[in-house]
Amino acid sequence: MNKKNYQKELEKIINWNIQKKLIPNLLIHSCCAPCSSYVLEYLSNYFHITILYYNPNIFPKTEYEYRILEQERSMSFLNPVQLISTEYTPNDFYSIVKGLEEEEEGGERCIKCYKLRLEYAAKTAKKMGFDYFTTTLSISPLKNAEKLNEIGLELEKEYGISYLVSDFKKKNGYQRSVELSKKYELYRQNYCGCVYSAKRLEKNQDFRKCEQE
């Protein structure tokens, strides 16, 4: 079975709105400033955008707070859109991944994390009367765009709020986010964000250090 091209699906939605002369309201869940940079540059031509920062998976709290500051800073010179930031609630994350602590990245733990954040975005978008919701997560080569869109479309049915399908890494989206990050000196962390990815990075660094000694 051929995988769907979600970039083309997104372009169909954009073109339909252009034909109808519509500029819908879009709530975008953002994991960080670098990932949202290209997404904002691209979608701000077609939507009225609000950014939602809800990432209880991030570890530690200082990292969470620093990401919010970088998100605010990036928006001041990329696109002046509204930001909804949330308090640090790590137990939201730990409660849903209990028993999956030893899973490899990209496995069931990550999928549950995707759904946690997307569901929060869906509920917020529905409550605040947005036309669409989506996430920046698909811009990462390490994130499963197929699964993200599958979850988003399931939530669309459950909450009655349209999910904007995406695969933002397409059309050199990821590379453009790297370019914008360098241009504006945006902070790019070297691990996914959760404590488990941080431990994995530390373990790998220790391993490489042992190899060099």
Helices and strands as residue ranges (DSSP letters): H 6-19, E 25-29, H 33-43, E 48-53, H 61-77, E 82-85, H 90-96, H 108-128, E 132-135, G 137-139, H 145-159, E 162-163, H 173-184, H 195-212
